[in-house]
Amino acid sequence: MKIAYACDNNYISHTGISIKSLLANNTDIEELIIYLISVNISDDNINRINSIVHDYKRELIVIPFKKLCPNLKLSSVGRHIETVYAKLFFGNLEDVDKIIYLDSDIIINGSLREMWDTDLENNYFGLVKTITKDYSEKLGLSVFEPFYNDGVAIVNAKLLRDDQMERKFLQFIDYHHGNPPVLSEGTINVICKGRIKTIHPKFNFGSALLMYKNHSLNVLANEKEFYSAIVLNEARSQPVVIHYLAGWYKRPWESGCSHPLKNKYLEVKAKSVWKDEPLKDKQLSMKLKFLKFVSSIFPIELVKLLILGFRKIK
């Protein structure tokens, strides 16, 4: 099993905590290799990650971001860092045919064997659908078709390599002057349209699945059935990959977090070298506070109109 993370020093504590949860919950995997795509991560922080990995007798391979994707030219990456694009270039990893990519704001809550064994067939990525389709029309996509979150991805690196997808990704990014809508996520949804395998939401369990009931998810996603009730309930009862996406719960490394699964993160943090790192003091925006309030008392159809209205006046 091959797993990839990508980050800089600012995200290293979250990455390390995520890696610790991954290793603790995947002792059943005979061989596990972690690839860390680095943007100027300090030697001290590399040593901290190495220590965690070696405690579980696993292998860590550190690759500079610029070595993985030397031809990438970006004008801006907004609130994200450039490493979000790393997954587009996994075809450049030697001796890697398939790899799982994980964002840093993730806790692994079980074995990834079932995820790893997913047959991608002739698809470039295995991804979980998202209800967020802010940029679908701008990308030339219909808001009524699936849009995928790329924070957790099963990557068919061999197919990316064989089909020379790096060239297509770079052309798309260049067309958008180095800043495509939704960054790597927009790039994948457009360039790989029709070649993305939909995987179970338990492998990218985002905040929305806790914030909204099944009917509300269907309405917000503009789909008759975003995921079946059976699948959504399975994900809620036993999430394997918990992705602490932004929402009105806040995140578990922020004070006052109300995320129902925040302790999954805090328990791992308490056993890590970052156990004494203080929680960040970050407040919810007035917009999120308002949406949280109206979602509790008004029909989801009205809430959707309010959300769309907010997005138009950004």
Stockholm file with secondary structure:
# STOCKHOLM 1.0

chainA/1-314         MKIAYACDNNYISHTGISIKSLLANNTDIEELIIYLISVNISDDNINRINSIVHDYKRELIVIPFKKLCPNLKLSSVGRHIETVYAKLFFGNLEDVDKIIYLDSDIIINGSLREMWDTDLENNYFGLVKTITKDYSEKLGLSVFEPFYNDGVAIVNAKLLRDDQMERKFLQFIDYHHGNPPVLSEGTINVICKGRIKTIHPKFNFGSALLMYKNHSLNVLANEKEFYSAIVLNEARSQPVVIHYLAGWYKRPWESGCSHPLKNKYLEVKAKSVWKDEPLKDKQLSMKLKFLKFVSSIFPIELVKLLILGFRKIK
#=GR chainA/1-314 SS CEEEEEEEGGGHHHHHHHHHHHHHTCTTCSCCEEEEEEESCCHHHHHHHHHHHHHTTCEEEEEEHHHHCTTCCCSCCTTSCGGGGGGGGGGGSTTCSCEEEECSSEEECSCCHHHHTCCCTTCSEEEEEESCCTTTTTTTCCTTSCEEEEEEEEECHHHHHHTTHHHHHHHHHHHTTTCCTTHHHHHHHHHTTTCEEECCGGGSBCTHHHHSCHHHHHHHHTCSCSSCHHHHHHHHHSCSEEECCSSTTCCTTBTTCCCTTHHHHHHHHTTSTTTTCCCBCCCCCHHHHHHHHHHHHSCHHHHHHHHHHHHHTC
#=GC SS_cons         CEEEEEEEGGGHHHHHHHHHHHHHTCTTCSCCEEEEEEESCCHHHHHHHHHHHHHTTCEEEEEEHHHHCTTCCCSCCTTSCGGGGGGGGGGGSTTCSCEEEECSSEEECSCCHHHHTCCCTTCSEEEEEESCCTTTTTTTCCTTSCEEEEEEEEECHHHHHHTTHHHHHHHHHHHTTTCCTTHHHHHHHHHTTTCEEECCGGGSBCTHHHHSCHHHHHHHHTCSCSSCHHHHHHHHHSCSEEECCSSTTCCTTBTTCCCTTHHHHHHHHTTSTTTTCCCBCCCCCHHHHHHHHHHHHSCHHHHHHHHHHHHHTC
//
